[in-house]
Amino acid sequence: MKTVHYRLAFVVLALASSVTSAFDPSPLQDFCVAINDPKAAVLVNGKFCKDPKFTTANDFSFSGLNIPRNTVNRVGSNVTLLNVDQIPGLNTLGISLARIDYAPDGGLNPPHTHPRGTEILVAVEGALLVGFVTSNPDNRFISKLLHPGDVFVFPIGLIHFQVNIAKTPAVAFAGLSSQNPGTITIADAVFGSDPPINPDVLAKAFQLDNKITATASSNADEVIR
Ligand SMILES: *[C@@H]1O[C@H](CO)[C@@H](O)[C@H](O)[C@H]1NC(C)=O
């Protein structure tokens, strides 16, 4: 009798696992609204595929990631992201790459999240204080100081940042687990949205004075435009 139960349990588990592997594919952009007329459609989830017989090495390559980027801007950092838009061969492969340059003495890649990708970062130059915050209700801040050769992981969707505390420029490279991980820079999204979010909403949410949210919004506008 017992073995019958075991066998039954095995069959149920096998069925359950075949159901879970028939899941929808992950989204490859912010949204993909369904449309009935295929001629009016512009995208599938991601991009269309090139005929493999016309594929060349250029579809899979990019040059110039060795060149330092200009970090003279308000935050003192510059992200060069190579996603499916820069390397079309990444389509459907679930991976992308970034180079991040940081100005000396405080160059900041400000708090942001990647809604579709986990990030693994390797520090190559400088001294990077990095961290991420876990989701509600704990909001635990997990942080570390990285020196060249040190690696850190930012789990998918969590707010994270890096700041260079060295007196010299810093450089990092990062792999991301999506062909289009997306980036939401918290300050730009919240204070620089188009059209703007009602300042009363921001004042209450961030427990700020209305005047401060107005200033933050106009500063975020400057960064974006
Ligand atoms: C990043 O660097 C490139 C090349 O150095 C420059 O053209 C671009 O404007 C910089 N971006 C920002 C946000 O500073």
The ligand as a Tripos MOL2 file, in Angstrom:
@<TRIPOS>MOLECULE
LIG
   14    14     1     0     0
SMALL
NO_CHARGES

@<TRIPOS>ATOM
      1 C1         29.3320   59.1860  -21.1260 C.3       1 LIG1
      2 O1         30.5320   59.2400  -21.8410 O.3       1 LIG1
      3 C2         30.3680   59.4380  -23.2370 C.3       1 LIG1
      4 C3         31.7280   59.3120  -23.8880 C.3       1 LIG1
      5 O2         32.7740   59.6920  -23.0520 O.3       1 LIG1
      6 C4         29.7330   60.8040  -23.4590 C.3       1 LIG1
      7 O3         29.5240   61.0080  -24.8340 O.3       1 LIG1
      8 C5         28.4020   60.8370  -22.7210 C.3       1 LIG1
      9 O4         27.8250   62.1280  -22.8300 O.3       1 LIG1
     10 C6         28.6090   60.5220  -21.2540 C.3       1 LIG1
     11 N1         27.3120   60.4300  -20.5910 N.am      1 LIG1
     12 C7         27.0460   61.0830  -19.4670 C.2       1 LIG1
     13 C8         25.6920   60.8510  -18.8710 C.3       1 LIG1
     14 O5         27.8340   61.8290  -18.9080 O.2       1 LIG1
@<TRIPOS>BOND
     1     1     2 1
     2     1    10 1
     3     2     3 1
     4     3     4 1
     5     3     6 1
     6     4     5 1
     7     6     7 1
     8     6     8 1
     9     8     9 1
    10     8    10 1
    11    10    11 1
    12    11    12 1
    13    12    13 1
    14    12    14 2
@<TRIPOS>SUBSTRUCTURE
     1 LIG1         1 GROUP 0 **** ****
